[in-house]
Amino acid sequence: MPTFRRKPTQKSIIRTDAAWDEGEAVAERTFARSHELKKDPRKHRSRANQVGCIVGVAGTHWLVEQEDTYTARHQDVFTPTHRCIVGGVVTSDNPDNESLLAVGDWVEYATNNDQNQPGVIVHVRQRSTRLFRQAPAERSMDVLAANVERAFFVHAVTKPYFSRRLLDRHLIAAEQGGVDPVVVLNKIDLGIPPEVEQAIAYYRSRLGLQVCLTSAVSGEGIDQLRALMMGNVSVLIGASGVGKSALLNACFGMDLQRVREISRKYQRGRHTTTSPRLFHLPTGGALIDTPGVREFALGMIAPEELAFYFHDFMPYSERCRYVPCTHTHEPECSVRTAVAQGHIDSERYESYLLIFESLQHQE
């Protein structure tokens, strides 16, 4: 059932009250209301006269593409959009602890008779999938992209350095949100370090992870990457400086996004893409480019549930003496024995311990 929510830039009064759903009263439902707003969700939603998909952000406006235009075959990367705002209150079919709006969301909005005035988003439809992280210094979930089928997690083999810790967090977030993960190892023209080759071999053999080796400079792997994007709504996720925008430009054959060199002093990327944007593929499908994310805090997961996302632990965790087992300190733990015997990669286990500790800290 849709609930009233305030737009994210203003505070709201939270109250628990009865709501009307299909003519019946539903008690104890939390609503976010302004001081004087007491509307029926269905009546509020009926203000909308258009349905569309959010494809970008421009300042304080959300760029919404009309439904019939979005679902049509596209020859152009960009299509006409409506500039919309959230007019005070919006109903949403999504949980209150998630971002109210994200690129990829399907929304219902009301257009304005004055073409120079923005439309107003009044309702957000339920997300089929989402890719999210815990928002910094908050308890809410920061939705990076909604209703996507595939996530391309871009990592550089070097400059900046390849982080297995970040990759493991990416894979967990993809599974949480119901998104198919693909790891893109970029900048292979600089040479792949042996430790990176070993790590990727492990992920391929033990997890069945799909890996695409690319170079935006030489063009290697671009055709494979473009084929994986075809027919899907996908998202590019990665830290600053790994080459997301360069790969996007190479896939489309044009300069769609600005690129910058990494910081020589700190050997890490500098923010170039400032807001997410959806681009249509001429071969069918769409791709969302996102700003660089250096920190990826996991949310909506308890420490004792973490082991279920490490599927290479499963053959051994069933033989642990204590059930449930956190695989951190318990005696006669088969997972720790497998690590000591080399059956589970030690770096992978170290990543598990660090994530486990961070989840405990969050709690």
C-alpha positions as CSV (number, residue, x, y, z in Angstrom):
1,M,0.0,0.0,0.0
2,P,1.4,3.4,-0.9
3,T,2.4,5.7,2.0
4,F,2.9,9.4,2.2
5,R,6.5,10.6,2.2
6,R,8.0,14.0,2.3
7,K,10.5,15.0,-0.3
8,P,14.0,14.3,1.0
9,T,15.1,17.9,1.4
10,Q,12.5,18.7,4.1
11,K,11.6,17.2,7.4
12,S,8.2,15.7,8.0
13,I,6.0,14.7,10.9
14,I,5.8,11.0,11.4
15,R,2.6,9.7,12.8
16,T,0.9,6.3,13.1
17,D,-2.7,6.3,12.0
18,A,-5.3,4.3,10.2
19,A,-5.2,4.4,6.4
20,W,-7.7,3.5,3.7
21,D,-6.8,0.7,1.3
22,E,-9.4,-0.6,-1.2
23,G,-12.2,0.8,1.0
24,E,-11.0,-0.9,4.2
25,A,-9.3,0.7,7.2
26,V,-5.8,-0.5,7.8
27,A,-4.7,0.3,11.4
28,E,-1.2,1.2,12.7
29,R,0.4,2.4,9.4
30,T,3.2,4.9,9.5
31,F,2.7,8.0,7.4
32,A,5.0,11.0,6.8
33,R,2.7,14.0,6.6
34,S,3.0,17.8,6.6
35,H,1.2,19.8,9.2
36,E,-2.0,20.2,7.3
37,L,-1.9,17.3,4.8
38,K,-4.7,14.7,5.4
39,K,-5.4,13.1,2.1
40,D,-6.5,9.7,0.8
41,P,-3.5,8.1,-1.0
42,R,-5.7,7.2,-3.9
43,K,-7.0,10.7,-4.3
44,H,-3.5,12.1,-4.0
45,R,-2.3,9.7,-6.7
46,S,-5.1,10.6,-9.1
47,R,-3.5,14.0,-9.6
48,A,-1.0,12.3,-11.9
49,N,-1.7,12.3,-15.7
50,Q,1.6,10.8,-16.9
51,V,3.8,7.8,-16.2
52,G,7.5,7.8,-16.9
53,C,11.0,6.6,-15.8
54,I,13.5,8.8,-14.1
55,V,16.6,9.0,-16.3
56,G,18.7,11.7,-14.7
57,V,19.1,14.6,-12.3
58,A,19.6,18.2,-13.3
59,G,20.2,20.4,-10.2
60,T,17.0,20.3,-8.2
61,H,15.0,18.7,-11.0
62,W,14.4,15.0,-11.9
63,L,14.5,14.2,-15.6
64,V,11.6,11.9,-16.4
65,E,11.1,10.2,-19.7
66,Q,7.5,9.4,-20.7
67,E,6.6,5.7,-20.7
68,D,5.8,5.4,-24.4
69,T,9.1,7.1,-25.4
70,Y,11.1,5.1,-22.9
71,T,9.9,1.7,-24.1
72,A,10.2,2.5,-27.8
73,R,13.2,1.5,-30.0
74,H,15.9,4.2,-29.7
75,Q,18.3,5.4,-32.3
76,D,19.5,8.3,-30.2
77,V,21.3,8.1,-26.9
78,F,19.2,11.0,-25.4
79,T,15.4,11.4,-25.8
80,P,13.1,14.3,-24.7
81,T,12.5,14.4,-21.0
82,H,10.2,16.3,-18.6
83,R,11.8,18.3,-15.8
84,C,9.9,17.3,-12.6
85,I,10.1,18.2,-8.9
86,V,8.7,16.5,-5.8
87,G,5.9,18.9,-4.7
88,G,6.1,18.6,-0.9
89,V,4.6,15.1,-0.5
90,V,4.7,12.0,-2.6
91,T,3.3,8.5,-2.1
92,S,5.6,5.6,-2.5
93,D,5.2,1.8,-2.8
94,N,8.8,1.3,-1.5
95,P,10.0,1.0,2.1
96,D,10.5,4.1,4.2
97,N,14.2,3.3,4.8
98,E,15.1,3.5,1.1
99,S,15.8,6.6,-1.0
100,L,12.6,8.2,-2.0
101,L,13.7,8.6,-5.7
102,A,16.5,7.1,-7.8
103,V,17.4,6.9,-11.5
104,G,15.5,4.0,-12.9
105,D,12.4,4.5,-10.8
106,W,9.0,4.4,-12.5
107,V,6.9,7.4,-11.3
108,E,3.5,9.0,-11.9
109,Y,3.6,12.7,-12.3
110,A,1.4,15.7,-13.1
111,T,2.3,18.0,-16.0
112,N,1.9,21.7,-15.9
113,N,-0.1,23.7,-18.4
114,D,2.8,26.2,-18.5
115,Q,5.5,24.5,-20.5
116,N,8.1,26.6,-18.7
117,Q,7.1,25.1,-15.3
118,P,8.3,21.7,-14.1
119,G,6.0,18.7,-13.6
120,V,5.3,17.3,-10.1
121,I,6.0,13.7,-9.1
122,V,3.2,12.4,-6.9
123,H,3.8,8.7,-6.8
124,V,6.7,6.2,-7.0
125,R,6.0,2.7,-8.1
126,Q,7.4,-0.4,-6.4
127,R,11.0,-1.3,-7.4
128,S,11.5,-4.8,-8.9
129,T,15.3,-4.6,-8.1
130,R,17.6,-2.1,-6.6
131,L,21.3,-1.6,-6.0
132,F,21.8,0.1,-2.6
133,R,24.3,0.9,0.1
134,Q,23.9,2.3,3.6
135,A,23.9,6.0,3.4
136,P,26.9,7.6,5.2
137,A,26.2,8.6,8.8
138,E,22.6,7.5,8.4
139,R,20.4,4.5,8.9
140,S,18.7,4.8,5.6
141,M,19.5,2.9,2.3
142,D,21.0,5.0,-0.5
143,V,19.6,3.5,-3.7
144,L,22.1,4.0,-6.5
145,A,19.9,2.6,-9.3
146,A,16.5,1.1,-9.4
147,N,14.8,-1.5,-11.7
148,V,18.1,-2.7,-13.2
149,E,18.8,-6.2,-14.4
150,R,22.6,-6.2,-14.5
151,A,25.3,-4.4,-12.6
152,F,28.8,-3.9,-14.1
153,F,31.2,-3.5,-11.2
154,V,34.2,-1.7,-12.7
155,H,37.6,-2.2,-11.0
156,A,41.0,-1.1,-12.4
157,V,43.8,-3.7,-12.4
158,T,46.0,-0.9,-11.2
159,K,45.9,2.9,-10.8
160,P,43.9,2.9,-8.5
161,Y,44.8,-0.4,-7.0
162,F,42.4,-3.4,-7.2
163,S,40.4,-3.8,-4.0
164,R,39.1,-7.3,-3.2
165,R,37.3,-5.9,-0.2
166,L,35.3,-3.5,-2.3
167,L,34.5,-6.2,-4.8
168,D,33.2,-8.5,-2.1
169,R,30.9,-5.8,-0.9
170,H,29.7,-5.2,-4.5
171,L,28.8,-8.8,-4.9
172,I,26.8,-8.9,-1.7
173,A,24.9,-5.8,-2.6
174,A,24.0,-7.2,-6.0
175,E,22.6,-10.4,-4.4
176,Q,20.7,-8.3,-1.9
177,G,19.1,-6.3,-4.6
178,G,18.3,-9.1,-7.0
179,V,20.8,-7.8,-9.6
180,D,23.0,-9.9,-11.9
181,P,26.7,-9.0,-11.3
182,V,29.4,-8.7,-13.9
183,V,32.9,-7.7,-12.9
184,V,34.7,-5.4,-15.3
185,L,38.5,-5.3,-14.9
186,N,39.6,-2.2,-16.7
187,K,43.0,-0.7,-17.7
188,I,44.4,-4.1,-18.7
189,D,46.7,-2.2,-21.1
190,L,48.7,-1.3,-18.0
191,G,49.4,-5.0,-17.3
192,I,47.5,-7.3,-14.9
193,P,49.5,-7.9,-11.7
194,P,49.8,-11.6,-10.7
195,E,47.8,-11.1,-7.5
196,V,44.9,-9.7,-9.5
197,E,45.0,-12.7,-11.9
198,Q,45.0,-15.1,-9.0
199,A,42.0,-13.3,-7.4
200,I,40.0,-13.3,-10.6
201,A,40.8,-17.0,-11.3
202,Y,39.4,-17.8,-7.8
203,Y,36.2,-15.8,-8.3
204,R,35.6,-17.5,-11.7
205,S,36.3,-21.0,-10.6
206,R,34.7,-21.0,-7.2
207,L,31.8,-18.5,-7.6
208,G,31.2,-18.8,-11.3
209,L,31.5,-15.0,-11.6
210,Q,31.4,-13.5,-15.0
211,V,34.4,-11.3,-15.7
212,C,35.1,-8.9,-18.6
213,L,38.7,-7.7,-19.2
214,T,38.7,-4.3,-20.9
215,S,40.8,-1.4,-21.9
216,A,39.2,1.9,-22.9
217,V,42.6,2.9,-24.5
218,S,43.2,-0.1,-26.7
219,G,39.5,-1.1,-27.2
220,E,40.1,-4.6,-25.9
221,G,37.0,-6.2,-24.4
222,I,34.7,-3.4,-25.5
223,D,32.7,-5.6,-27.9
224,Q,32.2,-8.2,-25.2
225,L,31.1,-5.5,-22.8
226,R,28.7,-4.0,-25.3
227,A,27.2,-7.4,-26.0
228,L,26.5,-8.0,-22.3
229,M,24.7,-4.6,-22.1
230,M,22.4,-5.4,-25.1
231,G,18.8,-5.8,-24.2
232,N,19.2,-5.1,-20.5
233,V,18.8,-2.1,-18.2
234,S,22.3,-2.0,-16.6
235,V,24.3,0.2,-14.2
236,L,28.0,1.0,-14.0
237,I,29.3,1.0,-10.4
238,G,32.8,1.7,-9.3
239,A,35.2,3.9,-7.4
240,S,36.4,7.2,-8.9
241,G,39.2,6.8,-11.4
242,V,38.6,3.2,-12.5
243,G,37.4,4.3,-15.9
244,K,33.6,4.0,-15.9
245,S,33.0,7.1,-18.0
246,A,35.8,6.2,-20.4
247,L,34.3,2.7,-20.9
248,L,30.9,4.3,-21.5
249,N,32.3,6.6,-24.1
250,A,34.1,3.6,-25.8
251,C,30.9,1.5,-25.8
252,F,28.8,4.3,-27.4
253,G,31.6,5.5,-29.7
254,M,31.2,9.1,-28.6
255,D,32.2,11.4,-25.8
256,L,29.1,11.3,-23.5
257,Q,30.9,11.8,-20.2
258,R,33.9,13.8,-19.2
259,V,37.0,11.9,-18.0
260,R,39.9,12.9,-15.8
261,E,43.3,11.5,-14.9
262,I,43.7,10.0,-11.4
263,S,45.5,11.9,-8.7
264,R,49.3,11.3,-9.1
265,K,49.9,12.3,-5.5
266,Y,47.3,9.9,-3.9
267,Q,47.0,7.4,-6.8
268,R,43.2,7.4,-6.7
269,G,40.4,8.8,-8.8
270,R,38.9,12.3,-8.7
271,H,35.2,12.8,-8.9
272,T,34.2,13.6,-12.5
273,T,30.7,12.3,-13.0
274,T,28.6,14.3,-10.5
275,S,25.1,12.8,-11.0
276,P,23.7,9.5,-12.4
277,R,22.4,9.4,-15.9
278,L,20.6,6.8,-18.1
279,F,21.7,6.4,-21.7
280,H,19.8,4.4,-24.3
281,L,21.6,1.8,-26.3
282,P,20.8,1.7,-30.1
283,T,20.9,-2.1,-29.9
284,G,18.2,-2.1,-27.2
285,G,18.4,-1.6,-23.5
286,A,19.8,1.2,-21.4
287,L,22.9,1.9,-19.2
288,I,23.0,4.1,-16.1
289,D,26.4,5.8,-15.3
290,T,26.9,6.7,-11.7
291,P,29.3,8.9,-9.8
292,G,32.3,7.3,-8.2
293,V,31.6,5.5,-4.9
294,R,34.7,5.2,-2.7
295,E,32.9,3.8,0.3
296,F,30.3,1.0,0.0
297,A,28.8,0.3,3.4
298,L,26.4,-2.7,3.4
299,G,23.0,-2.3,4.9
300,M,20.0,-4.5,5.7
301,I,22.2,-7.4,6.8
302,A,23.0,-8.8,10.2
303,P,26.5,-10.0,11.0
304,E,25.3,-13.6,11.6
305,E,23.8,-13.6,8.1
306,L,26.9,-12.5,6.3
307,A,28.3,-16.1,5.8
308,F,25.3,-16.9,3.6
309,Y,26.6,-14.4,1.0
310,F,30.0,-16.1,0.8
311,H,29.0,-19.1,-1.2
312,D,32.5,-20.6,-1.3
313,F,32.1,-21.2,2.4
314,M,28.9,-23.3,2.0
315,P,30.6,-26.8,1.4
316,Y,32.5,-26.4,4.7
317,S,30.1,-24.4,6.9
318,E,27.7,-27.4,7.0
319,R,30.3,-29.4,8.9
320,C,31.0,-26.8,11.6
321,R,30.5,-28.1,15.1
322,Y,28.3,-25.2,16.2
323,V,25.3,-24.1,14.2
324,P,24.9,-21.3,13.6
325,C,28.7,-20.5,13.4
326,T,30.1,-17.1,12.6
327,H,33.4,-18.6,11.4
328,T,35.3,-16.1,13.5
329,H,36.3,-17.7,16.8
330,E,34.3,-20.9,17.4
331,P,36.2,-24.1,18.0
332,E,36.1,-26.9,15.4
333,C,35.0,-24.5,12.7
334,S,35.3,-26.2,9.3
335,V,35.5,-22.9,7.4
336,R,38.6,-21.8,9.3
337,T,40.1,-25.3,8.8
338,A,39.5,-25.0,5.1
339,V,41.3,-21.6,5.1
340,A,44.3,-23.1,6.9
341,Q,44.4,-26.0,4.4
342,G,44.2,-23.6,1.4
343,H,40.7,-24.7,0.2
344,I,39.4,-21.2,0.8
345,D,41.4,-18.3,-0.3
346,S,42.9,-16.5,2.7
347,E,42.3,-13.0,1.2
348,R,38.7,-13.9,0.7
349,Y,38.4,-15.0,4.4
350,E,40.1,-11.8,5.5
351,S,37.6,-9.8,3.6
352,Y,34.8,-11.7,5.3
353,L,36.3,-10.9,8.8
354,L,36.5,-7.2,7.9
355,I,33.0,-7.0,6.7
356,F,31.7,-8.9,9.7
357,E,33.5,-6.5,12.0
358,S,32.0,-3.5,10.2
359,L,28.5,-4.9,10.4
360,Q,29.0,-5.4,14.2
361,H,30.1,-1.8,14.5
362,Q,27.0,-0.6,12.6
363,E,24.7,-2.5,15.0
